[in-house]
Amino acid sequence: MKTKKKWYKKKSWWMGGAIVLILATVMVYNRIKPLPPGISYAGETYTIPEEDVEFLYDLTYQKDGKEHYDHSIFDEVYQTIEEADDFLILDLFLVNGYTKGERDYPKISETLFNKIQEQMKKKPDLKVVFISDVVNTTYGSHKAKQIEPLEKAGAEVIFTDLNRLRDPNLIYSGIWRTTLGWFGQGGEGWLPNPMSPSAPKVTMRSYLKLLNVKANHRKIVITEDAGLILSANPHDASGFHSNIGFKVKGEILKDMVKAEKAVAAFSGGNEDSFPSNAELEQSIKELPSNSNSVKAQILTEKKVQTSVVQALKNAKKGDEVWIGMFYLADRDIIDAIESAADREVEVRMVLDPNQNAFGQEKIGLPNLPIASELHNLGNEHITIRWYNTNKEQYHSKFILIKGANESTVIGGSSNYTSRNLDDYNLEENIKIVAPSDNKTIKHIHQYFQRIWNNEDGTFSLKYEKYQDKLPAIKYVMYILQKIFQVTTY
């Protein structure tokens, strides 16, 4: 009589168990693996004269029934490029001219490309490094026509190796790494491009890579004279978005270069294309401090979250917190906001209603459910207004903690989401601590006052404007997205 094997002795169980173990190991490891050197970085704190720190912004708003534009960021970008003598380093997330063609967008990406080319011709010895995200090739399906031709002109072009970063989408990315990822992304595409119908067609493998939902999300421009830390992308279809940025000078530029060199190092870039330490010492001017100086520090990845939470914890009764944010969903920051309001800190937030993304209608996630959660606390020290968007976005990402004597501002590329702040994306912000009567602090405060009070136009709307559009199904979708992490925020 043939003896029946017990289930745990069957080969199929052992093979299945081995597959599950391999998948689980890949998932967990790539979720918690060591970051490449130089990532999640907090630079030194530098003293910078008041006149060498500048707050920049773009605002699109309604006035007298017409859309108006108060934009300055890319004028500063172009000017910074035109003034580069020794080196020019750019790390920019979204750089392309693909649009749906429904309106006349500004040619930002083409102008940026031309400005860099022209400066390289004027300054043959100019060291140029352009770091970007593979989203501009739709993950290997086509060339990035506003970036890759610069390589022929002598620039070092580097596309970030996203595989070296941790995985926010735990289950999918583990499966992708062990199976689908081995097939690569290159090849002639046949599917519509998710970026725009005018963009080249893409492969299914590019779509599969896209679902890993991570990016080099930085927006940085550095020369020997100045550094720009932005929330704005040189992307035509983003040309009407409202954004913010900071322009700084002095030795803090060395830390900005260091942060970019770290990305090049793990992405296979040529580090010799960067200025050497000796060249940086020679070309970057040391600025004299004075009584109006500010303290400034470069922050990347999770160090942004740590600094924002700490700044909120330090806020005292009667201080003002102003937040201008495209996406708000990070629990650490939300908890810190609630705690600050409990201490009678006045918290005022201007949020994007998350209704539009490049002409596609969105359903208000994550800001509508988060705003509802905060509003329903019934805390009189939390007030929320929505930016009055049309077909553009309120794409700003920054916070001002205004104290009686000293204030802190932190701003740059980072949305307040897990993907942006928990060491999945690459991000870069600047932290500025200054007397509350400092011109930059006053300028930022005036910016918020203008939006909040609708001075010279209609910038913001009451909380109730969008919350009545939040049925229960959106809460369910938000919760499911958070659990399974299949989300762009």
N, C-alpha and C positions, 0 to 999 in steps of 0.2 A: 504494500500500500504506500502510495506516494505521500510524503509529509508536506503539508502546506506551509510555505514560508511565512513567518511573522512579518507584519508590515514594515518594521524597521530594518529588516534584512533584505528587502527588495532593492534592486539597483536603481529603480526609478525614483524611489524616495531619497536615496543618497544623492542621485544626480540633481533632483529638484532642490534638495537642501543645499547642495553646493552652489547652485545658481542663485538661490535666495541669499546665501551668505556673501557671495561675490557682489551682488547688487547692493546689499545693505552696507558692505564695507566701502564700496565706491561712493555711495550716497553720503554716508556719515563723514568719511575722510574729506571729501570735497566741500562739505559744509563747514568743517572746522579746521582745515589744513592751514599750515603756516602761510601767512601772506608773504609775497615777495619782499625783499629788503627795501626799506624806504617808503612803504605803503602804510597808511594810517599814521600820519606824521604830524607832529606839532613842532613847528620851528621855534627858533629863539624869539624873544620879545625885543623888538627894536624901538628906539626912540626916534621919531620922525617929526620934523618941523611941521607946524600946522599947515603951512602953505604947500607942502608936498604930499598932502593927502586930499583927494578929491572924490566927492560922491557924484555918480553919474546916474541918469535915469532916462528911460523912454516911457512916455505915457500916451496912450490912445484914449480919447474921451469924446463925449457928446456935448455939443454946445450949439444952441439956436437951431436944433434939428439937423445938424451936420456933424460929421466925424472930423475931429481935429487930432493933430499929431504934434507932440512935444518930444522930439527924439534927438538924442545927442551921442548915444553910445558908439555907434559905428563911425561917426565922424572922428571920435577920439581914437578908435582902433586904426583908422586909415592914417591919421596924423602920426600916431606912434610908429607905424610901419615906415612912413616917409622920413622919420627922424632917426631910424636905426643906422648906425655906422659900423658897429663891431659884430653884433649878433642879433638874431631875431628868432625867438622860440615861440611856437604856437601850439596849443593843445586845445582843440576845438571839436566838440561832439558832433554836431549836425551841420554839414557844409555841402549844400547842393541847391540847385535851382529848379527842382521838380515841383510843379504846382498843378492844381486842377484847372487853372486857367480862368477861374470865374471872376478874378479881379486883377488889376495891374499891380503886381507885387514889386517892391524894390529889388533891384538886382544885386543883392548883398554879396552872394557867394562869388559871382563873376567879378564884382568890383574888388573884393578881397584878393582874389587870384591875380588880377591885373596889378594891383598895388604891390604885391609881393614880387611879381616878375619885374616890374619897373624898378623897384629898389635894388634888386639883385643885379640889374644891368648898370645902375648908377654906381653901385658899390660892389665891384667884382670880388672883393675879399670878404664880403659879408657872410658870416656863418648862419645858415638858415636850417632850422629843424621844424618840421611840421608833423605833430603827433595827432592822430585822430582815431575814430572808432570805425569798425568795419561795417557799421550801419550804412556808411556812405557808399559802400559797394554792394549794399543789400546782402551782406554776409557772403561775398565772393561771387556774386552773379554777374557783375559788370565792373567797369572801371569807375573810379571816382574822378570825374573830369575836371573838378575844380581843385584837385589836390595832386594826383599822380603826375601830371605833366611837369610839375615843379621839380621832380626828380631829375629830369633831363637838363634842367637849367642849373643843377648843382645842389639842390636842397636835399637834405636827409628826410625822407618821407617814411613815417613809421605808423603802421596800423596796430593798435593795441592787441596783445594776445589775451583775449578774454578767458581762454581756457585756464590761465594761471590764476584767475580770481576764484573766490569761493562761489558756491552755487546757492542762490536764494530759492530757486525752484527745486526743492530737495528731491522729490520723487521723479519728476520728469528728467531732470538733469542727470540723475544717476543712470537711468535707462539710456538716455542719449549718449552719455560717455562710454558705456559698455557696448553699445550696439550701433546706433545711427551715426554717431560722430565719426566713426572710422571711415565713412564713405566720402568725407570732405564736402565742400560746398560749391566748388568751381564747376563751370560747364554752361552750356547754352540753355537759357531759361525758357519756360513755356507758360508760366503762371503769371497773373497780373501782379504788379509790384504793390506791396502793402503801403508804401510811402505815398504813391501818387500814380494815377493812370498814365501820366506822361513819362514816368520813369521806365527804364528797361525791364523787360520781363525777367522773372527769377526762377530758380530751380526749387523743387520741393525740398531739397536738402537745406536751402537757405531759410525756408520757412521753419524747418525743424530746428535749425540753430537759433533763429529768432526767439523761439519759445523758451530759451534759457533765461530770457529777460534780465540781462545785465549789460553794463556798458561802461565805457570810459566817458563819463558825463561832464568832464571838466570843460571850462571855457576860459582859457588863459592866453595872454599875449605878453611876452617879456622882451625887452631890449636892455642895453646897458644903461639907458636913461630912465625907463619907466616900466612898471608892471600893471597889467589890467586883470582884475578878477571879476568875472561877469556872471550874470544869470542868462545872458542873451546868446543865442546861436546865430552864426552867419548863414542863415537858411532862409531862402526867399519866402517860403510859405509862412515863416515866422516873422516876417518883416514888419507886421503891424502890432506885434505883441508888446505889452508893457513889461519892462525889465529894469533891473538895476545893475550897478557896477561900481567898482572902486579903482582909482588910479593912484599908485604909490611910487615913491622914489627912494633911493638909498640902499643900504646894505641888505634890507629885507629881500631884495631881488635875488640875492645869492641863494636864499632858502627856496624861492620860487623855481630857480634853475635846478636846484638839488632835487626837488619833488618831481620835476619832469625827467630828469636824468634817470631816476629810479624806474619810471615807466618804460623808458627806452631800453634799460638794461634787461628787464624781464620779457620784453617784446622783440628781442633780436635786433634792436637798433644799434647803430654805430655810435658809441659813446664819445669817440674822438671828434664827432661832428659838433659837439657842444664846446663852448669855451672852457679852457682849463681853469683850474683854481687861480693860477698866476694871472691869467688873462682877466678873470673876474675881478681880482684885486686891483688890477691896473685900470679897468674900464668903468667900474662902478664907483661912483663918488661917495665918500663918507660925508654925511650931512651934519652940520652943527646943530646941537639941541638948543632950545630956548624955553622960556617960561610957558609958551603956548604949544609945546610939543605934545604929541600923542604917543601912546604905546601901541604897537602893531605886531601881529603874529599871524603866520600862515598855518592853516589847519587843513588837513585832508581826511577824507573818509570818516571813521568813527570818532576821531578827535573833534569833529564839528559837533556831534551830538553831546559829547562829554562837556564841551565848553558852553553850549547853549543851556544844558540842564544846570550846570553850576552857576551860570549868570542868573538864571531864574531863581535858584535857591538863595542867591545873595540879595535879591531884590527885597526892599523893606516896605513897610506900610507907607503909603503915599507916593511911592515910586510909580512911574508909568512904564508899562510894557506895550510896545507897538510891534505887531507882527504883520508883515506883508508876504503872503505865501500862496504858491500855486497848488501844492499838495500838502495837506496836514493829516498824518495818520500814525506817527511814531508814538508809541505808548509812553516811553520815558519822558518825552517832551510834553505830551498831553497831561500826564500826571504832575509834572513840574508846573505847568500852567495852572492847574486846579489848586495845587498847594499855594502858589503865589497869590491867587485870588482869595484863598482862605485867610491869608495874612493881610488882606486888604490892600494888595497891590492892584492898581488899576490896569487891567488887561484889555487892550483893544486890538482886534484882528480885522484885517482886510483880506478876504479870501477870494480866490477864483471860484465861480460856481460850477466849474467842471462840466460845462454844457457843450463845448466845441473843441475839436482837435483837427485842425487842417481841413475844415469844411465838413467833417463827419460829426453828427450829433452824438453827444455823450449823455450819460444818465446821472451825472452828479456825484460820482464816486471818486475819491473817498470823502470829499469835503462836506457834502450834505449830511451824511450820518454822523460825522464827527462834530460838526457844528450843532446838530440837534442834541447830541449827548452833552456838550458843554452848556448849551442854552438851557436844557432841562434841569441843570443843577440848581437853577434859580438863584445863582450868585450874582448880586448886583454889580460886582467888580469885574465881570466878564461881559464884554459887548462885542458883537460880531456884525460886520457889514460885508456885503458882497461887492466885488468890483463890477462895474456896469459894462460887461463885455458885450460885444456884438458878434462878429465872427472871428475875433481874435481872443487871446488869452491874457489874463493877468499872471504873467510868468515870473514875477519877482520872487525872491527867496531870501528874506532877511528879517532880523529882529533888532529892535532898539530897546534897551533897558535904560530909561532916563531917570537918574537919581537927582537929588537936590544939588549935589556937588560934582559927582562923577557919573559918567554914562558909559555904557558898553554897546557896541554894535557888532553883529556877526552876520556876514552876508557873502553870497557867491553862488555856486552852482547847486547847492544841496537843497532838495525838497526835504520836508520833515516826514520821511517815510523810512521803513525798515530797509528797503532796497537801497536808499541813498545814504543811510547813516550807520548801517550795521556791517560795514566792510564787505559789501557785495559790489557796488559800483565804485568807480574812481570819481572822487569829488574834490573840489578845492574851494575853501572860503578864506576870508580874512577876518580877524578879530581886532577891533580897535577899541581901546579904552582911553577916554579923554575927559577933561573937565566939561561939565554940562554946558558951559558958555563957549565951548570950542566951535569954530565956524562950521566944521563938518557935522557935528552933532546938531547944531541949530538948523543946518540945511536939511538934514534928514527929518527932523521934527517938523519943519515947515512943510516938507513933502507929504508927511502923513496928515497934517492938519488940512492941507489943501484937498486931499482925497476924501478925508472923513467929513469935512464940512462942505464939500462940493463948491469950492471957491473957483470962480471963473469957468465953470463947466459942470457937467454931471459925471462924476467919477465913481461914486459908490451908491449902493441901494441898501435899504433896511433888510434885516435878517429875514423878515416874513416874506420877502419877494420870491424866494425860491423854496422855502421849506414846505409850502403847501403842495409842491410837486414831488414830494418824497413818500410814495406809497410803501407799504410794508415789504413788497417784493424787493425794493432796493436795499433795505436793511438785510434781507436774507442773502442777496447777491454779495453784498459787502462782506458779510460774515463768512460766506463760503469762499470768497476770493482770499480772505485773510487766512483761512484754515489751509487751503490747498496751494496758496501762494502763486496762483496763475494770474498775475496782474502786472501792469506796467508801473505801478506805484509802490 
